[in-house]
Amino acid sequence: MRNTFIKDLVLHARNNEKIILIVGDLGYSVVEPFAEEFPERFFNSGVAEQNMTGMAAGMASEGYHVFTYSIANFPIFRCAEQIRNDVDYHNLPVTIVSVGGGLAYGNLGYSHHGVQDFSLIRSMPNMLIAAPGDPLETSACMNYLIENPQPSFLRINKAGEPNIHERKPIILDGQIQILANINKSNNIILTTGSILNHIYEIYNSNKVIQENFAIASLPLWGEIGREKIIEQRKPFKHSLIIEENLISGGFASFIQESGVVVKSLNLDIKACGEVGHQDFLINKYGLSQDELLKVIKKIIKN
């Protein structure tokens, strides 16, 4: 996903001289294509994420669309005040790019667990969340963000993720992407972010799920698209939301706050104290096939 991001950013920057990239002293071996082609629009803020965000807000106030780039929690929690006061409050076109959302950097411990980022960012009233499920959704999200500059948060996985879509989808704020509905089921599994790949693999290997559920992704969501999401899920009797985030304040909470009753699978809070590979932590703390089947069987009985 990060390779798709930088490739698309370069392509857009060739046609849009207002695009700027700021990194927090990392991303090397990834960001060079942009830095080499647009050295006058590439900045390294150093290990100073608060300054990075302040710089981005200042440039955005002069008409630039600024992308800040760092890993996991660093471009978010370390500079929450600057995001709130400088970017969101002033409704500026800054896109915060977090590489390795969820547990992608789980082997580096809790400082690198991005499992509350949805919770923080969605509390900012002007912020749009972009959480693509595969590289093609990443590219589609980039199209939307460039065409609709605004305060936004792009949460992507690290690298090596397969394409689940056959072609690049057209993505709009709050637009659900149905990926499979073999038996035209009236139940839906709705994912947001790179957890889509994990759940899609389970879906393809399990006839019970295939027979009773559609599977879908929601790559773009925020306050403006909330009603559209609610409207699209009305044809479905049951909705099961799956996200690589703690339950408090995440995407499921976003839907439930609208008065809609949905089931959800979230990361267990115990994951916060663990170190391990992403797949290991996901399966151990709430998002395994066994946990998914347990919830699905309860839904089917109802």
C-alpha positions as YAML, in Angstrom:
chain: A
units: angstrom
residues:
- id: 1
  name: MET
  ca: [0.00, 0.00, 0.00]
- id: 2
  name: ARG
  ca: [2.78, 2.46, 0.84]
- id: 3
  name: ASN
  ca: [4.37, 1.85, -2.56]
- id: 4
  name: THR
  ca: [1.03, 2.55, -4.24]
- id: 5
  name: PHE
  ca: [0.69, 5.72, -2.17]
- id: 6
  name: ILE
  ca: [4.04, 7.16, -3.18]
- id: 7
  name: LYS
  ca: [3.65, 6.13, -6.82]
- id: 8
  name: ASP
  ca: [0.25, 7.84, -7.03]
- id: 9
  name: LEU
  ca: [1.49, 10.90, -5.15]
- id: 10
  name: VAL
  ca: [4.24, 11.34, -7.75]
- id: 11
  name: LEU
  ca: [1.74, 10.98, -10.60]
- id: 12
  name: HIS
  ca: [-0.61, 13.55, -9.08]
- id: 13
  name: ALA
  ca: [2.24, 15.93, -8.24]
- id: 14
  name: ARG
  ca: [3.26, 16.06, -11.90]
- id: 15
  name: ASN
  ca: [-0.09, 17.69, -12.64]
- id: 16
  name: ASN
  ca: [-0.56, 19.57, -9.38]
- id: 17
  name: GLU
  ca: [2.27, 21.84, -8.26]
- id: 18
  name: LYS
  ca: [0.52, 22.47, -4.94]
- id: 19
  name: ILE
  ca: [1.25, 18.97, -3.60]
- id: 20
  name: ILE
  ca: [3.89, 18.83, -0.84]
- id: 21
  name: LEU
  ca: [5.27, 15.86, 1.13]
- id: 22
  name: ILE
  ca: [6.76, 16.20, 4.64]
- id: 23
  name: VAL
  ca: [8.28, 13.20, 6.41]
- id: 24
  name: GLY
  ca: [9.30, 12.73, 10.02]
- id: 25
  name: ASP
  ca: [12.81, 11.45, 9.30]
- id: 26
  name: LEU
  ca: [11.67, 8.10, 7.99]
- id: 27
  name: GLY
  ca: [10.18, 6.46, 4.91]
- id: 28
  name: TYR
  ca: [13.51, 6.11, 3.16]
- id: 29
  name: SER
  ca: [13.57, 3.41, 0.49]
- id: 30
  name: VAL
  ca: [9.93, 4.42, -0.13]
- id: 31
  name: VAL
  ca: [9.72, 8.21, -0.52]
- id: 32
  name: GLU
  ca: [12.76, 8.70, -2.81]
- id: 33
  name: PRO
  ca: [10.74, 8.81, -6.08]
- id: 34
  name: PHE
  ca: [8.92, 11.91, -4.82]
- id: 35
  name: ALA
  ca: [11.99, 13.48, -3.19]
- id: 36
  name: GLU
  ca: [14.12, 13.06, -6.30]
- id: 37
  name: GLU
  ca: [11.53, 14.36, -8.76]
- id: 38
  name: PHE
  ca: [10.24, 17.22, -6.59]
- id: 39
  name: PRO
  ca: [13.09, 18.22, -4.24]
- id: 40
  name: GLU
  ca: [11.60, 21.71, -3.78]
- id: 41
  name: ARG
  ca: [8.36, 20.15, -2.51]
- id: 42
  name: PHE
  ca: [9.88, 17.54, -0.21]
- id: 43
  name: PHE
  ca: [10.76, 18.32, 3.40]
- id: 44
  name: ASN
  ca: [12.17, 16.30, 6.29]
- id: 45
  name: SER
  ca: [11.01, 17.77, 9.59]
- id: 46
  name: GLY
  ca: [13.28, 15.50, 11.61]
- id: 47
  name: VAL
  ca: [12.03, 13.48, 14.56]
- id: 48
  name: ALA
  ca: [9.60, 16.26, 15.45]
- id: 49
  name: GLU
  ca: [6.07, 15.32, 14.47]
- id: 50
  name: GLN
  ca: [4.50, 18.35, 16.19]
- id: 51
  name: ASN
  ca: [6.67, 20.62, 14.06]
- id: 52
  name: MET
  ca: [5.87, 18.53, 10.98]
- id: 53
  name: THR
  ca: [2.15, 19.10, 11.52]
- id: 54
  name: GLY
  ca: [2.60, 22.80, 12.23]
- id: 55
  name: MET
  ca: [4.67, 23.18, 9.06]
- id: 56
  name: ALA
  ca: [1.98, 21.35, 7.10]
- id: 57
  name: ALA
  ca: [-0.76, 23.62, 8.46]
- id: 58
  name: GLY
  ca: [1.23, 26.73, 7.57]
- id: 59
  name: MET
  ca: [1.84, 25.57, 4.01]
- id: 60
  name: ALA
  ca: [-1.77, 24.45, 3.63]
- id: 61
  name: SER
  ca: [-2.96, 27.89, 4.74]
- id: 62
  name: GLU
  ca: [-1.05, 29.26, 1.71]
- id: 63
  name: GLY
  ca: [-2.94, 27.02, -0.71]
- id: 64
  name: TYR
  ca: [-0.88, 23.83, -0.73]
- id: 65
  name: HIS
  ca: [-2.18, 20.28, -0.23]
- id: 66
  name: VAL
  ca: [0.31, 18.84, 2.23]
- id: 67
  name: PHE
  ca: [0.87, 15.15, 2.97]
- id: 68
  name: THR
  ca: [2.61, 14.33, 6.25]
- id: 69
  name: TYR
  ca: [4.13, 10.85, 6.37]
- id: 70
  name: SER
  ca: [5.20, 8.70, 9.30]
- id: 71
  name: ILE
  ca: [4.50, 5.28, 10.81]
- id: 72
  name: ALA
  ca: [1.82, 3.99, 13.15]
- id: 73
  name: ASN
  ca: [1.04, 6.43, 15.98]
- id: 74
  name: PHE
  ca: [3.79, 8.96, 15.35]
- id: 75
  name: PRO
  ca: [1.98, 11.35, 12.95]
- id: 76
  name: ILE
  ca: [-1.20, 11.15, 15.05]
- id: 77
  name: PHE
  ca: [-0.91, 10.82, 18.82]
- id: 78
  name: ARG
  ca: [2.41, 12.64, 19.14]
- id: 79
  name: CYS
  ca: [0.85, 15.72, 17.56]
- id: 80
  name: ALA
  ca: [-2.85, 15.44, 18.43]
- id: 81
  name: GLU
  ca: [-2.99, 19.07, 19.61]
- id: 82
  name: GLN
  ca: [-1.52, 20.38, 16.37]
- id: 83
  name: ILE
  ca: [-3.91, 18.25, 14.32]
- id: 84
  name: ARG
  ca: [-6.87, 19.56, 16.30]
- id: 85
  name: ASN
  ca: [-5.91, 23.23, 16.58]
- id: 86
  name: ASP
  ca: [-3.90, 23.87, 13.43]
- id: 87
  name: VAL
  ca: [-5.36, 21.50, 10.83]
- id: 88
  name: ASP
  ca: [-8.89, 20.45, 11.74]
- id: 89
  name: TYR
  ca: [-10.07, 23.66, 13.40]
- id: 90
  name: HIS
  ca: [-8.99, 25.69, 10.38]
- id: 91
  name: ASN
  ca: [-10.29, 23.06, 7.93]
- id: 92
  name: LEU
  ca: [-6.97, 22.93, 6.06]
- id: 93
  name: PRO
  ca: [-6.01, 20.51, 3.24]
- id: 94
  name: VAL
  ca: [-3.53, 18.36, 5.17]
- id: 95
  name: THR
  ca: [-3.54, 14.59, 4.68]
- id: 96
  name: ILE
  ca: [-1.94, 12.68, 7.55]
- id: 97
  name: VAL
  ca: [-0.49, 9.43, 6.23]
- id: 98
  name: SER
  ca: [-0.02, 6.68, 8.80]
- id: 99
  name: VAL
  ca: [1.87, 3.66, 7.48]
- id: 100
  name: GLY
  ca: [1.34, 0.48, 9.48]
- id: 101
  name: GLY
  ca: [-2.05, 1.16, 11.03]
- id: 102
  name: GLY
  ca: [-3.50, -1.47, 13.33]
- id: 103
  name: LEU
  ca: [-0.90, -4.04, 14.35]
- id: 104
  name: ALA
  ca: [1.34, -3.90, 11.30]
- id: 105
  name: TYR
  ca: [4.29, -2.92, 13.51]
- id: 106
  name: GLY
  ca: [3.19, -5.23, 16.30]
- id: 107
  name: ASN
  ca: [6.65, -6.72, 16.72]
- id: 108
  name: LEU
  ca: [7.88, -3.32, 17.93]
- id: 109
  name: GLY
  ca: [5.48, -3.17, 20.87]
- id: 110
  name: TYR
  ca: [2.71, -0.93, 22.11]
- id: 111
  name: SER
  ca: [4.37, 2.33, 21.10]
- id: 112
  name: HIS
  ca: [3.82, 1.18, 17.51]
- id: 113
  name: HIS
  ca: [0.31, -0.32, 17.90]
- id: 114
  name: GLY
  ca: [-2.06, 1.84, 15.84]
- id: 115
  name: VAL
  ca: [-5.21, 0.50, 17.46]
- id: 116
  name: GLN
  ca: [-6.81, 3.75, 18.68]
- id: 117
  name: ASP
  ca: [-6.15, 5.95, 15.66]
- id: 118
  name: PHE
  ca: [-9.71, 5.72, 14.33]
- id: 119
  name: SER
  ca: [-10.92, 6.68, 17.80]
- id: 120
  name: LEU
  ca: [-8.78, 9.81, 17.94]
- id: 121
  name: ILE
  ca: [-9.13, 11.02, 14.38]
- id: 122
  name: ARG
  ca: [-12.89, 10.60, 14.12]
- id: 123
  name: SER
  ca: [-13.31, 12.90, 17.11]
- id: 124
  name: MET
  ca: [-12.05, 15.73, 14.87]
- id: 125
  name: PRO
  ca: [-15.23, 17.12, 13.23]
- id: 126
  name: ASN
  ca: [-13.73, 18.06, 9.85]
- id: 127
  name: MET
  ca: [-11.54, 15.01, 9.36]
- id: 128
  name: LEU
  ca: [-12.19, 12.43, 6.63]
- id: 129
  name: ILE
  ca: [-10.84, 8.92, 7.26]
- id: 130
  name: ALA
  ca: [-9.40, 6.97, 4.35]
- id: 131
  name: ALA
  ca: [-8.78, 3.34, 5.31]
- id: 132
  name: PRO
  ca: [-8.30, 1.35, 2.08]
- id: 133
  name: GLY
  ca: [-8.41, -2.43, 2.12]
- id: 134
  name: ASP
  ca: [-6.01, -3.15, -0.74]
- id: 135
  name: PRO
  ca: [-3.60, -1.30, -3.08]
- id: 136
  name: LEU
  ca: [-6.35, -0.56, -5.61]
- id: 137
  name: GLU
  ca: [-8.49, 1.04, -2.93]
- id: 138
  name: THR
  ca: [-5.41, 2.99, -1.85]
- id: 139
  name: SER
  ca: [-5.06, 4.39, -5.35]
- id: 140
  name: ALA
  ca: [-8.78, 5.18, -5.51]
- id: 141
  name: CYS
  ca: [-8.58, 6.94, -2.14]
- id: 142
  name: MET
  ca: [-5.67, 9.02, -3.42]
- id: 143
  name: ASN
  ca: [-7.79, 10.12, -6.39]
- id: 144
  name: TYR
  ca: [-10.55, 11.26, -4.06]
- id: 145
  name: LEU
  ca: [-8.25, 13.02, -1.58]
- id: 146
  name: ILE
  ca: [-6.44, 14.94, -4.34]
- id: 147
  name: GLU
  ca: [-9.71, 15.97, -5.97]
- id: 148
  name: ASN
  ca: [-11.27, 16.91, -2.61]
- id: 149
  name: PRO
  ca: [-8.52, 18.53, -0.52]
- id: 150
  name: GLN
  ca: [-9.54, 18.69, 3.14]
- id: 151
  name: PRO
  ca: [-8.34, 17.58, 6.57]
- id: 152
  name: SER
  ca: [-7.88, 13.84, 6.13]
- id: 153
  name: PHE
  ca: [-6.24, 10.75, 7.55]
- id: 154
  name: LEU
  ca: [-4.90, 8.00, 5.28]
- id: 155
  name: ARG
  ca: [-4.30, 4.73, 7.16]
- id: 156
  name: ILE
  ca: [-2.39, 2.16, 5.11]
- id: 157
  name: ASN
  ca: [-0.61, -1.11, 5.77]
- id: 158
  name: LYS
  ca: [3.10, -1.54, 5.08]
- id: 159
  name: ALA
  ca: [3.73, -3.55, 1.90]
- id: 160
  name: GLY
  ca: [3.01, -6.76, 0.05]
- id: 161
  name: GLU
  ca: [-0.78, -6.67, 0.33]
- id: 162
  name: PRO
  ca: [-2.63, -8.41, -2.54]
- id: 163
  name: ASN
  ca: [-5.25, -6.72, -4.68]
- id: 164
  name: ILE
  ca: [-8.73, -7.93, -3.81]
- id: 165
  name: HIS
  ca: [-10.57, -5.76, -6.32]
- id: 166
  name: GLU
  ca: [-10.23, -6.79, -9.96]
- id: 167
  name: ARG
  ca: [-9.88, -3.15, -11.02]
- id: 168
  name: LYS
  ca: [-9.59, 0.21, -9.33]
- id: 169
  name: PRO
  ca: [-12.99, 1.08, -7.84]
- id: 170
  name: ILE
  ca: [-14.62, 4.50, -7.86]
- id: 171
  name: ILE
  ca: [-14.67, 5.56, -4.23]
- id: 172
  name: LEU
  ca: [-16.81, 8.24, -2.60]
- id: 173
  name: ASP
  ca: [-17.18, 9.32, 1.00]
- id: 174
  name: GLY
  ca: [-19.43, 6.77, 2.71]
- id: 175
  name: GLN
  ca: [-19.70, 4.49, -0.37]
- id: 176
  name: ILE
  ca: [-19.71, 0.80, 0.57]
- id: 177
  name: GLN
  ca: [-17.79, -1.48, -1.82]
- id: 178
  name: ILE
  ca: [-19.49, -4.90, -2.12]
- id: 179
  name: LEU
  ca: [-16.79, -7.45, -2.94]
- id: 180
  name: ALA
  ca: [-18.72, -10.72, -2.81]
- id: 181
  name: ASN
  ca: [-22.29, -11.81, -2.27]
- id: 182
  name: ILE
  ca: [-22.46, -15.33, -3.65]
- id: 183
  name: ASN
  ca: [-26.00, -16.18, -2.58]
- id: 184
  name: LYS
  ca: [-27.44, -12.65, -2.52]
- id: 185
  name: SER
  ca: [-27.47, -12.79, 1.25]
- id: 186
  name: ASN
  ca: [-29.31, -10.20, 3.32]
- id: 187
  name: ASN
  ca: [-26.50, -10.11, 5.89]
- id: 188
  name: ILE
  ca: [-23.26, -8.16, 5.44]
- id: 189
  name: ILE
  ca: [-19.72, -8.20, 6.83]
- id: 190
  name: LEU
  ca: [-18.40, -4.65, 6.58]
- id: 191
  name: THR
  ca: [-14.66, -3.98, 6.99]
- id: 192
  name: THR
  ca: [-12.60, -0.83, 6.93]
- id: 193
  name: GLY
  ca: [-8.85, -0.80, 6.39]
- id: 194
  name: SER
  ca: [-6.32, -3.50, 5.60]
- id: 195
  name: ILE
  ca: [-8.08, -6.07, 7.82]
- id: 196
  name: LEU
  ca: [-10.09, -6.69, 4.63]
- id: 197
  name: ASN
  ca: [-7.43, -9.08, 3.32]
- id: 198
  name: HIS
  ca: [-7.50, -11.21, 6.50]
- id: 199
  name: ILE
  ca: [-11.29, -11.40, 6.52]
- id: 200
  name: TYR
  ca: [-11.51, -12.01, 2.76]
- id: 201
  name: GLU
  ca: [-9.23, -15.04, 3.10]
- id: 202
  name: ILE
  ca: [-11.49, -16.44, 5.83]
- id: 203
  name: TYR
  ca: [-14.58, -15.71, 3.73]
- id: 204
  name: ASN
  ca: [-13.22, -17.55, 0.70]
- id: 205
  name: SER
  ca: [-12.35, -20.61, 2.74]
- id: 206
  name: ASN
  ca: [-15.62, -20.95, 4.63]
- id: 207
  name: LYS
  ca: [-18.89, -22.05, 3.00]
- id: 208
  name: VAL
  ca: [-21.00, -21.11, 6.02]
- id: 209
  name: ILE
  ca: [-19.95, -17.49, 5.78]
- id: 210
  name: GLN
  ca: [-20.29, -17.42, 1.99]
- id: 211
  name: GLU
  ca: [-23.81, -18.80, 2.15]
- id: 212
  name: ASN
  ca: [-25.03, -16.31, 4.72]
- id: 213
  name: PHE
  ca: [-23.10, -13.08, 4.23]
- id: 214
  name: ALA
  ca: [-21.96, -10.55, 1.70]
- id: 215
  name: ILE
  ca: [-18.55, -9.05, 2.30]
- id: 216
  name: ALA
  ca: [-17.78, -5.39, 1.77]
- id: 217
  name: SER
  ca: [-15.22, -2.67, 2.39]
- id: 218
  name: LEU
  ca: [-15.68, 0.95, 3.39]
- id: 219
  name: PRO
  ca: [-12.51, 2.85, 2.43]
- id: 220
  name: LEU
  ca: [-13.73, 6.44, 3.05]
- id: 221
  name: TRP
  ca: [-15.82, 7.61, 5.97]
- id: 222
  name: GLY
  ca: [-16.50, 10.72, 7.97]
- id: 223
  name: GLU
  ca: [-19.34, 12.89, 9.26]
- id: 224
  name: ILE
  ca: [-20.53, 13.96, 5.80]
- id: 225
  name: GLY
  ca: [-20.89, 10.36, 4.59]
- id: 226
  name: ARG
  ca: [-22.52, 8.99, 7.74]
- id: 227
  name: GLU
  ca: [-26.11, 9.04, 6.46]
- id: 228
  name: LYS
  ca: [-25.08, 7.44, 3.16]
- id: 229
  name: ILE
  ca: [-23.55, 4.51, 5.07]
- id: 230
  name: ILE
  ca: [-26.71, 4.07, 7.14]
- id: 231
  name: GLU
  ca: [-28.88, 4.15, 4.01]
- id: 232
  name: GLN
  ca: [-26.78, 1.54, 2.16]
- id: 233
  name: ARG
  ca: [-26.96, -1.00, 4.96]
- id: 234
  name: LYS
  ca: [-30.78, -0.83, 5.19]
- id: 235
  name: PRO
  ca: [-31.35, -3.71, 2.70]
- id: 236
  name: PHE
  ca: [-29.29, -5.97, 4.96]
- id: 237
  name: LYS
  ca: [-30.93, -7.60, 7.96]
- id: 238
  name: HIS
  ca: [-27.73, -7.96, 9.97]
- id: 239
  name: SER
  ca: [-24.47, -6.03, 9.77]
- id: 240
  name: LEU
  ca: [-21.21, -7.26, 11.24]
- id: 241
  name: ILE
  ca: [-18.48, -4.65, 11.39]
- id: 242
  name: ILE
  ca: [-14.84, -5.76, 11.61]
- id: 243
  name: GLU
  ca: [-12.01, -3.34, 12.29]
- id: 244
  name: GLU
  ca: [-8.41, -3.49, 13.46]
- id: 245
  name: ASN
  ca: [-9.08, -0.99, 16.23]
- id: 246
  name: LEU
  ca: [-10.23, -1.12, 19.83]
- id: 247
  name: ILE
  ca: [-14.01, -0.95, 20.22]
- id: 248
  name: SER
  ca: [-13.98, 2.42, 22.01]
- id: 249
  name: GLY
  ca: [-14.63, 5.18, 19.52]
- id: 250
  name: GLY
  ca: [-13.87, 3.17, 16.38]
- id: 251
  name: PHE
  ca: [-15.88, 2.60, 13.20]
- id: 252
  name: ALA
  ca: [-18.51, 0.38, 14.84]
- id: 253
  name: SER
  ca: [-19.00, 3.08, 17.46]
- id: 254
  name: PHE
  ca: [-19.36, 5.62, 14.64]
- id: 255
  name: ILE
  ca: [-22.30, 3.62, 13.23]
- id: 256
  name: GLN
  ca: [-23.90, 2.84, 16.59]
- id: 257
  name: GLU
  ca: [-23.91, 6.51, 17.55]
- id: 258
  name: SER
  ca: [-26.37, 7.00, 14.69]
- id: 259
  name: GLY
  ca: [-28.86, 4.78, 16.51]
- id: 260
  name: VAL
  ca: [-28.17, 1.71, 14.37]
- id: 261
  name: VAL
  ca: [-27.69, -1.59, 16.16]
- id: 262
  name: VAL
  ca: [-24.78, -3.56, 14.70]
- id: 263
  name: LYS
  ca: [-22.57, -6.41, 15.84]
- id: 264
  name: SER
  ca: [-18.83, -5.85, 15.71]
- id: 265
  name: LEU
  ca: [-15.53, -7.66, 16.02]
- id: 266
  name: ASN
  ca: [-12.75, -5.51, 17.43]
- id: 267
  name: LEU
  ca: [-9.32, -6.03, 18.87]
- id: 268
  name: ASP
  ca: [-9.29, -7.13, 22.48]
- id: 269
  name: ILE
  ca: [-7.70, -4.51, 24.75]
- id: 270
  name: LYS
  ca: [-5.21, -7.19, 25.85]
- id: 271
  name: ALA
  ca: [-3.47, -6.76, 22.50]
- id: 272
  name: CYS
  ca: [-2.12, -3.48, 23.85]
- id: 273
  name: GLY
  ca: [0.29, -5.29, 26.14]
- id: 274
  name: GLU
  ca: [1.59, -7.76, 23.57]
- id: 275
  name: VAL
  ca: [4.48, -7.87, 21.13]
- id: 276
  name: GLY
  ca: [4.29, -10.02, 18.03]
- id: 277
  name: HIS
  ca: [3.71, -10.33, 14.31]
- id: 278
  name: GLN
  ca: [0.51, -8.74, 12.99]
- id: 279
  name: ASP
  ca: [-1.11, -12.05, 11.99]
- id: 280
  name: PHE
  ca: [-0.30, -13.59, 15.37]
- id: 281
  name: LEU
  ca: [-1.78, -10.68, 17.32]
- id: 282
  name: ILE
  ca: [-4.87, -10.40, 15.12]
- id: 283
  name: ASN
  ca: [-5.69, -14.07, 15.55]
- id: 284
  name: LYS
  ca: [-4.94, -14.13, 19.28]
- id: 285
  name: TYR
  ca: [-6.87, -11.01, 20.17]
- id: 286
  name: GLY
  ca: [-10.32, -11.07, 18.68]
- id: 287
  name: LEU
  ca: [-10.16, -11.30, 14.90]
- id: 288
  name: SER
  ca: [-9.53, -15.00, 14.28]
- id: 289
  name: GLN
  ca: [-11.63, -17.29, 12.12]
- id: 290
  name: ASP
  ca: [-12.98, -18.99, 15.25]
- id: 291
  name: GLU
  ca: [-14.14, -15.68, 16.71]
- id: 292
  name: LEU
  ca: [-15.72, -14.68, 13.42]
- id: 293
  name: LEU
  ca: [-17.60, -17.99, 13.11]
- id: 294
  name: LYS
  ca: [-18.78, -17.78, 16.70]
- id: 295
  name: VAL
  ca: [-20.40, -14.39, 16.07]
- id: 296
  name: ILE
  ca: [-21.77, -15.42, 12.68]
- id: 297
  name: LYS
  ca: [-23.47, -18.53, 14.06]
- id: 298
  name: LYS
  ca: [-25.22, -16.39, 16.67]
- id: 299
  name: ILE
  ca: [-26.39, -14.01, 13.97]
- id: 300
  name: ILE
  ca: [-27.69, -16.85, 11.78]
- id: 301
  name: LYS
  ca: [-29.71, -18.30, 14.68]
- id: 302
  name: ASN
  ca: [-31.49, -14.98, 15.04]
...
